[in-house]
Amino acid sequence: MKKLITVLVFFLILLPLPFFSTDLDLSIATSTFSMSDKAELSPKSPTFGGKVSVTDKLTNQIDGTITFERDAINGNLLSARGTYHTSFLEISAGPSFGVLNTTDNKKDVLMLFQPGLALGFSVIIPGKLVARADSEFSLPPASNANGQVFLQKGELSLGFYLPNILCTLKINQRSNVALFEGATITKSITDYGIYSEAFKKGSPFRINVDFIYRVADYYISDDNPVNRKFGHLVLGGGATWAPRADFNVYIKGAGSLYTFSLLDHADDLDNFFFDLSLGVRMTVGSPPTIK
């Protein structure tokens, strides 16, 4: 509940800000794929999250984006990026901060900010190809204490266009490293997927169908009996409704068709695991005058 309140606070902070021709992306999400700090699955206890992203045009070639995301699996992350655009290249960089992340132990240290960096680039051939590499990672602290959590995200993708379809091959990983009861625990979710988006000129609807192999990992040290690793065969889908060029609503979901252990036998694997998100994107304000 405290983590959900954190998301709502950031929503309230951003709402009164004056926006001038600004792109907004607001969403809420839930998932049952997460593991606790004690390597326990929670198929019947979903975690919740959300995202607020604000993008403004700084010059003809540079955009600035501020994003706060409460990942339903990974934790809280605040980032600010500048993105430089050319006719075929996008390069982005900026600071990122883990916000109020800690372990499940209430006695552990609650870190207000954990500083880090966000870096990425894309190569775009309009109508033919989109290649992207992106990462966000925490910087090492001056000292360590139980409860500290360090977040990391990485993505590598290659998309290509077919008639009325964008197909993307993507590897995506979200991980956090936590100091919990004297041990260093690494939890990660790695997706290997084929993602497709179907569209038609003049239609306000776009449809997504995704096929994903997901690996959920809980690691302490080599040969530690508490280590866990699960494989999920996941089918995902979604829909976007865009009645205007400056407004769209989207829903995305994914569910496990089959779950199995990649190490020892584990319980709760016959349950249904899912992700679900609902969001809206819009452009507000009047176009700015760029000098």
SULQUI-V479737 format. One record per pair of residues at least 12 apart in sequence whose ideal C-beta (glycine too) atoms are under 10 Angstrom apart, sorted by sequence separation. I is the first residue (numbers start at 1). GAP is how many residues later the second one is. D is the distance in whole Angstrom. If there is no record, write none. Layout:
# SULQUI-V479737
i: {I,I}
gap: {GAP,GAP}
d: {D,D}
This chain:
# SULQUI-V479737
i: {14,32,34,53,54,55,66,67,81,82,99,100,101,120,121,122,138,157,158,175,176,196,197,216,217,218,238,239,240,258,259,32,33,34,53,54,66,67,79,80,81,98,99,100,101,120,121,137,138,156,157,158,174,175,176,195,196,197,216,217,238,239,256,259,32,33,52,53,54,65,66,67,80,81,97,98,99,100,119,120,137,138,156,157,174,175,195,196,215,216,237,238,239,259,11,31,32,52,53,65,66,79,80,81,97,98,99,119,120,136,137,155,156,157,173,174,175,194,195,196,215,216,237,238,256,257,30,31,51,52,53,64,65,79,80,97,98,118,119,120,136,137,155,156,173,174,194,195,214,215,216,236,237,238,256,257,11,29,30,31,51,52,64,65,78,79,80,97,98,118,119,135,136,137,154,155,156,172,173,174,193,194,195,214,215,236,237,255,256,29,30,31,50,51,52,63,64,65,78,79,96,97,98,117,118,119,135,136,154,155,172,173,193,194,213,214,235,236,237,255,256,29,30,50,51,63,64,77,78,96,97,116,117,118,134,135,136,153,154,155,171,172,173,191,192,193,194,213,214,235,236,254,255,256,28,29,30,49,50,51,62,63,77,78,95,96,116,117,134,135,153,154,171,172,192,193,212,213,214,234,235,254,255,7,28,29,49,50,62,63,76,77,78,95,96,97,116,117,133,134,135,152,153,154,170,171,172,191,192,193,212,213,234,235,253,254,255,7,27,28,29,48,49,50,61,62,63,76,77,78,95,96,116,117,133,134,152,153,170,171,191,192,211,212,214,232,234,235,253,254,27,28,47,49,61,62,75,76,94,95,96,115,116,132,133,134,151,152,153,169,170,172,190,191,192,211,212,232,233,234,252,253,254,4,26,27,47,48,49,58,61,74,75,76,77,93,94,114,115,116,132,133,151,152,169,170,190,191,210,211,212,232,233,234,252,253,26,27,47,49,58,59,60,61,75,76,93,94,114,115,131,132,133,150,151,152,168,169,170,189,190,210,211,231,232,233,234,251,252,253,25,26,27,46,47,49,51,52,53,54,55,58,59,75,92,93,94,114,115,131,132,150,151,168,169,189,190,209,210,230,232,233,251,252,25,26,47,49,63,65,67,74,75,92,93,114,130,131,132,149,150,151,167,168,188,189,190,209,210,231,232,233,250,251,252,24,25,26,55,57,66,91,92,93,130,131,149,150,167,168,188,189,208,209,210,231,232,250,251,24,25,61,63,65,67,68,70,91,92,129,130,131,148,149,150,166,167,168,187,188,208,209,230,231,249,250,23,24,25,62,64,69,70,90,91,92,111,129,130,148,149,166,167,187,188,207,208,230,231,249,250,23,24,68,90,91,128,129,130,147,148,149,165,166,167,186,187,188,207,208,230,231,248,249,250,22,23,89,90,128,129,146,147,148,165,166,186,187,206,207,208,229,230,248,249,22,23,89,90,128,146,147,164,165,166,185,186,206,207,228,229,230,247,248,249,22,23,88,89,90,111,114,116,120,127,145,146,147,150,152,162,164,165,185,186,205,206,228,229,247,248,19,21,22,78,88,89,109,114,116,118,120,122,123,124,125,126,144,146,163,164,184,185,186,205,206,228,229,246,247,20,21,88,109,111,114,116,125,130,132,146,149,150,152,154,155,157,159,162,164,184,185,204,205,206,227,228,230,246,247,15,17,19,20,34,77,79,81,83,84,85,87,88,101,108,109,110,111,114,116,122,131,146,159,164,183,184,204,205,227,229,232,246,247,14,34,35,76,78,79,80,81,83,86,87,88,98,108,109,110,111,130,132,134,135,136,137,138,149,157,159,183,203,204,205,225,228,230,231,236,238,244,245,246,11,13,14,33,34,75,77,79,81,83,85,87,96,107,108,109,110,111,127,138,164,185,203,204,225,230,234,236,238,240,241,242,244,10,11,14,23,25,29,31,32,33,34,90,96,98,107,108,109,144,166,170,172,180,204,214,234,238,7,10,11,29,31,32,77,88,95,96,97,105,106,108,183,185,186,187,188,189,191,193,195,196,197,199,232,234,240,7,8,10,22,23,25,27,28,29,30,31,90,92,94,96,105,165,166,168,170,172,173,175,177,185,206,208,210,212,214,4,6,7,29,31,96,103,104,183,189,191,193,195,197,199,205,208,210,216,230,3,4,6,7,28,29,95,102,103,165,173,175,204,206,208,210,212,3,4,7,102,103,191,208,212,214,217,218,3,4,101,102,103,211,216,217,1,101,102,215,101,100,101,98,101,67,98,14,98,99,65,81,98,14,97,98,13,81,96,96,11,79,96,216,10,9,10,77,214,10,7,77,193,214,6,7,8,7,191,212,6,40,37,38,4,10,37,38,3,36,37,38,69,10,36,37,3,7,67,6,108,109,37,108,3,108,3,76,103,105,108,75,77,79,104,107,74,75,76,77,101,103,105,75,77,102,103,104,105,74,101,102,103,74,98,102,103,74,71,71,103,69,189,10,9,6,6,6,3,77,2,3,3,75,2,74,73,74,75,73,74,71,73,75,71,2,37,37,75,74,73,74,73,74,73,71,37,38,37,38,73,37,37,39,38,37,39,35,37,36,35,34,35,35,34,33,31,41,41,40,39,38,39,33,35,37,39,34,35,36,33,35,39,39,41,38,39,40,39,41,35,35,33,33,33,73,72,72,72,43,43,41,33,23,24,25,27,29,30,31,32,33,27,29,32,44,21,25,27,41,43,33,40,41,42,43,51,53,55,39,40,41,43,44,46,50,40,41,43,44,46,49,50,51,53,55,62,42,43,46,50,56,61,41,43,46,54,57,58,60,42,43,57,59,60,41,56,58,59,57,32,34,32,33,32,33,31,32,33,31,32,30,31,32,30,31,29,30,31,29,30,28,29,30,28,29,27,28,29,27,28,26,27,26,27,25,26,27,25,26,24,25,26,24,25,23,24,23,24,22,23,24,22,23,24,21,22,23,19,21,22,19,20,21,19,20,21,18,19,20,21,22,18,19,20,21,20,21,20,21}
gap: {12,12,12,12,12,12,12,12,12,12,12,12,12,12,12,12,12,12,12,12,12,12,12,12,12,12,12,12,12,12,12,13,13,13,13,13,13,13,13,13,13,13,13,13,13,13,13,13,13,13,13,13,13,13,13,13,13,13,13,13,13,13,13,13,14,14,14,14,14,14,14,14,14,14,14,14,14,14,14,14,14,14,14,14,14,14,14,14,14,14,14,14,14,14,15,15,15,15,15,15,15,15,15,15,15,15,15,15,15,15,15,15,15,15,15,15,15,15,15,15,15,15,15,15,15,15,16,16,16,16,16,16,16,16,16,16,16,16,16,16,16,16,16,16,16,16,16,16,16,16,16,16,16,16,16,16,17,17,17,17,17,17,17,17,17,17,17,17,17,17,17,17,17,17,17,17,17,17,17,17,17,17,17,17,17,17,17,17,17,18,18,18,18,18,18,18,18,18,18,18,18,18,18,18,18,18,18,18,18,18,18,18,18,18,18,18,18,18,18,18,18,19,19,19,19,19,19,19,19,19,19,19,19,19,19,19,19,19,19,19,19,19,19,19,19,19,19,19,19,19,19,19,19,19,20,20,20,20,20,20,20,20,20,20,20,20,20,20,20,20,20,20,20,20,20,20,20,20,20,20,20,20,20,21,21,21,21,21,21,21,21,21,21,21,21,21,21,21,21,21,21,21,21,21,21,21,21,21,21,21,21,21,21,21,21,21,21,22,22,22,22,22,22,22,22,22,22,22,22,22,22,22,22,22,22,22,22,22,22,22,22,22,22,22,22,22,22,22,22,22,23,23,23,23,23,23,23,23,23,23,23,23,23,23,23,23,23,23,23,23,23,23,23,23,23,23,23,23,23,23,23,23,23,24,24,24,24,24,24,24,24,24,24,24,24,24,24,24,24,24,24,24,24,24,24,24,24,24,24,24,24,24,24,24,24,24,25,25,25,25,25,25,25,25,25,25,25,25,25,25,25,25,25,25,25,25,25,25,25,25,25,25,25,25,25,25,25,25,25,25,26,26,26,26,26,26,26,26,26,26,26,26,26,26,26,26,26,26,26,26,26,26,26,26,26,26,26,26,26,26,26,26,26,26,27,27,27,27,27,27,27,27,27,27,27,27,27,27,27,27,27,27,27,27,27,27,27,27,27,27,27,27,27,27,27,28,28,28,28,28,28,28,28,28,28,28,28,28,28,28,28,28,28,28,28,28,28,28,28,29,29,29,29,29,29,29,29,29,29,29,29,29,29,29,29,29,29,29,29,29,29,29,29,29,29,29,30,30,30,30,30,30,30,30,30,30,30,30,30,30,30,30,30,30,30,30,30,30,30,30,30,31,31,31,31,31,31,31,31,31,31,31,31,31,31,31,31,31,31,31,31,31,31,31,31,32,32,32,32,32,32,32,32,32,32,32,32,32,32,32,32,32,32,32,32,33,33,33,33,33,33,33,33,33,33,33,33,33,33,33,33,33,33,33,33,34,34,34,34,34,34,34,34,34,34,34,34,34,34,34,34,34,34,34,34,34,34,34,34,34,34,35,35,35,35,35,35,35,35,35,35,35,35,35,35,35,35,35,35,35,35,35,35,35,35,35,35,35,35,35,36,36,36,36,36,36,36,36,36,36,36,36,36,36,36,36,36,36,36,36,36,36,36,36,36,36,36,36,36,36,37,37,37,37,37,37,37,37,37,37,37,37,37,37,37,37,37,37,37,37,37,37,37,37,37,37,37,37,37,37,37,37,37,37,38,38,38,38,38,38,38,38,38,38,38,38,38,38,38,38,38,38,38,38,38,38,38,38,38,38,38,38,38,38,38,38,38,38,38,38,38,38,38,38,39,39,39,39,39,39,39,39,39,39,39,39,39,39,39,39,39,39,39,39,39,39,39,39,39,39,39,39,39,39,39,39,39,40,40,40,40,40,40,40,40,40,40,40,40,40,40,40,40,40,40,40,40,40,40,40,40,40,41,41,41,41,41,41,41,41,41,41,41,41,41,41,41,41,41,41,41,41,41,41,41,41,41,41,41,41,41,42,42,42,42,42,42,42,42,42,42,42,42,42,42,42,42,42,42,42,42,42,42,42,42,42,42,42,42,42,42,43,43,43,43,43,43,43,43,43,43,43,43,43,43,43,43,43,43,43,43,44,44,44,44,44,44,44,44,44,44,44,44,44,44,44,44,44,45,45,45,45,45,45,45,45,45,45,45,46,46,46,46,46,46,46,46,47,47,47,47,48,49,49,50,50,51,51,52,52,52,53,53,53,54,54,54,55,55,55,56,57,57,57,57,58,59,59,59,59,60,61,61,61,61,62,62,62,63,63,63,64,64,65,65,66,66,66,66,67,67,67,67,67,68,68,68,69,69,69,70,70,70,71,71,72,72,73,73,73,73,73,74,74,74,74,74,75,75,75,75,75,75,75,76,76,76,76,76,76,77,77,77,77,78,78,78,78,79,80,82,82,84,86,89,91,93,94,95,97,97,98,98,99,99,100,100,101,101,101,102,102,103,103,103,105,108,110,112,112,113,114,114,115,115,116,118,141,142,143,143,143,144,146,146,147,148,148,150,150,151,152,153,153,154,155,156,158,175,177,178,179,180,180,181,181,181,181,182,182,182,183,183,185,187,187,188,188,188,189,189,193,195,197,199,201,202,203,204,205,213,216,218,221,223,223,223,223,223,223,223,223,223,224,224,224,224,225,225,225,225,225,226,226,226,226,226,226,226,226,227,227,227,227,227,227,227,228,228,228,228,228,228,228,228,228,228,228,229,229,229,229,229,229,230,230,230,230,230,230,230,231,231,231,231,231,232,232,232,232,233,239,239,240,240,241,241,242,242,242,243,243,244,244,244,245,245,246,246,246,247,247,248,248,248,249,249,250,250,250,251,251,252,252,253,253,254,254,254,255,255,256,256,256,257,257,258,258,259,259,260,260,260,261,261,261,262,262,262,263,263,263,264,264,264,265,265,265,266,266,266,266,266,267,267,267,267,268,268,269,269}
d: {9,7,9,6,5,9,8,5,7,6,8,7,10,7,6,8,4,7,8,7,8,7,8,8,5,9,6,6,9,10,8,7,9,5,7,8,7,8,10,10,4,7,7,9,7,6,8,8,6,9,4,10,9,4,10,7,5,9,7,8,6,8,9,9,5,9,8,4,9,8,5,8,5,9,10,9,6,10,9,3,8,7,7,7,7,7,8,7,7,5,9,4,10,6,8,6,8,7,8,7,8,6,6,8,9,7,8,7,7,7,5,7,5,8,6,5,8,9,5,9,7,8,8,7,9,9,5,6,7,5,8,7,5,7,8,5,3,8,6,9,7,8,7,8,7,8,7,8,8,6,7,7,6,9,6,10,10,10,7,8,7,8,7,8,9,4,9,6,8,7,8,8,5,8,8,5,9,8,5,9,6,5,8,7,8,7,8,6,4,9,5,8,9,4,9,8,5,7,7,7,9,6,7,8,4,9,7,8,7,8,7,7,6,8,7,4,9,3,9,7,7,7,7,8,7,7,8,6,5,8,7,10,7,8,8,5,9,8,5,9,7,5,10,9,10,4,10,7,8,7,8,9,5,10,7,5,9,7,5,9,6,5,7,8,7,4,6,6,7,7,7,8,7,8,7,7,8,6,5,5,6,7,8,8,7,6,4,9,7,8,9,6,5,7,6,10,5,9,8,5,9,8,5,8,7,6,7,5,5,8,8,7,7,8,7,5,9,10,9,4,7,8,5,9,9,6,7,7,7,10,7,4,4,7,7,8,8,8,8,8,7,8,9,4,10,9,6,6,6,8,6,8,9,4,6,7,6,4,8,7,10,7,5,7,5,8,8,5,10,9,5,10,9,5,8,8,8,9,7,7,8,5,9,9,8,5,9,6,8,7,5,10,8,6,9,7,5,5,5,10,7,8,8,7,8,8,7,8,8,7,6,4,5,9,7,7,7,8,5,9,9,9,8,7,9,6,7,8,8,10,9,5,10,9,5,8,8,6,6,7,5,7,8,10,8,5,9,8,5,9,7,6,9,8,7,9,10,10,9,10,9,10,10,4,7,5,10,10,9,7,8,6,8,7,8,8,8,8,3,9,7,8,7,8,8,8,10,9,9,8,10,9,9,7,8,7,8,5,8,5,5,10,7,4,8,6,7,7,7,8,5,9,8,5,8,8,4,10,9,10,9,9,5,9,8,7,7,8,7,7,8,8,7,5,8,7,8,8,8,7,8,10,9,8,9,9,9,8,7,8,4,9,9,5,9,8,5,8,8,5,6,8,6,5,8,5,8,6,8,10,8,10,10,8,5,8,8,7,8,7,8,7,8,7,8,8,4,7,8,7,8,7,8,7,6,8,10,6,8,8,5,9,6,5,10,7,5,8,8,7,6,5,9,5,7,6,4,7,4,7,8,9,7,9,7,8,8,8,9,6,8,7,6,7,8,7,8,7,8,6,5,8,10,5,8,7,5,7,8,8,4,9,8,5,9,5,9,9,6,7,9,7,8,10,6,7,7,10,10,10,9,6,8,7,8,7,4,9,5,7,8,7,7,8,8,6,7,10,7,7,9,8,9,10,9,9,9,6,7,10,6,9,6,10,7,8,6,9,9,5,7,7,6,4,7,6,8,9,8,9,7,9,10,8,9,9,9,8,9,6,7,10,9,6,7,6,8,7,6,7,9,8,8,9,9,9,8,6,8,9,9,8,6,9,8,6,7,6,7,10,10,10,9,10,8,5,8,6,8,9,9,9,4,10,5,7,9,10,10,9,8,9,9,9,10,8,10,5,4,9,7,7,8,9,9,10,9,9,10,8,9,8,10,5,10,10,7,10,10,10,10,9,8,8,7,9,10,8,4,9,8,5,8,9,9,8,10,8,2,6,10,9,10,8,10,10,9,5,8,7,8,8,8,10,10,9,9,8,10,7,9,9,9,9,9,6,8,10,5,6,8,8,10,9,9,9,9,9,8,8,9,10,8,9,6,8,4,10,9,10,10,8,9,7,9,9,9,9,10,9,10,10,9,8,8,10,9,9,6,8,9,7,8,6,10,8,8,9,9,8,6,6,8,8,10,8,7,10,10,9,9,10,9,8,10,10,9,9,9,7,8,9,10,4,5,10,10,7,9,9,9,8,8,10,8,10,10,10,10,9,9,8,5,10,8,9,9,10,9,5,10,10,10,8,8,7,7,9,7,8,8,5,8,9,10,10,9,9,10,8,8,9,8,7,10,9,10,9,8,6,7,4,10,8,9,7,9,7,9,7,10,10,10,5,8,10,10,9,9,8,10,9,6,9,9,5,10,9,7,9,8,8,9,9,10,9,9,10,4,9,10,6,10,10,10,8,9,5,7,6,9,5,10,10,8,6,7,9,8,10,6,9,9,10,8,8,7,7,9,10,10,9,6,6,10,9,10,9,9,8,10,7,5,7,5,8,8,8,8,7,6,8,10,5,9,9,10,8,7,8,8,8,10,10,9,10,7,6,10,8,10,8,9,10,9,10,5,6,7,6,10,6,6,9,9,9,10,10,10,10,8,8,9,10,8,6,9,6,9,5,9,9,8,10,8,9,6,9,10,8,9,6,8,10,9,8,6,9,9,10,9,5,9,10,7,6,9,9,8,9,9,6,5,10,6,8,8,8,9,5,8,7,8,9,7,9,8,7,9,8,9,9,9,9,9,10,10,8,9,10,9,10,8,10,10,9,9,10,10,9,8,6,10,10,8,9,9,8,10,10,9,9,5,9,7,10,9,8,8,4,9,8,8,10,7,9,9,10,10,7,10,9,9,10,8,6,8,10,9,9,6,9,9,6,6,10,8,8,8,8,7,8,10,8,5,5,8,8,6,7,7,8,8,5,9,8,7,7,5,9,7,8,9,4,9,7,8,5,6,8,6,7,10,3,6,7,7,5,9,8,8,8,5,8,7,8,7,5,8,8,9,5,6,7,8,10,7,6,10,10,8,6,9,8,5,5,4,6,10,5,6,5,9,8,10,8,5,5,10,10,10}
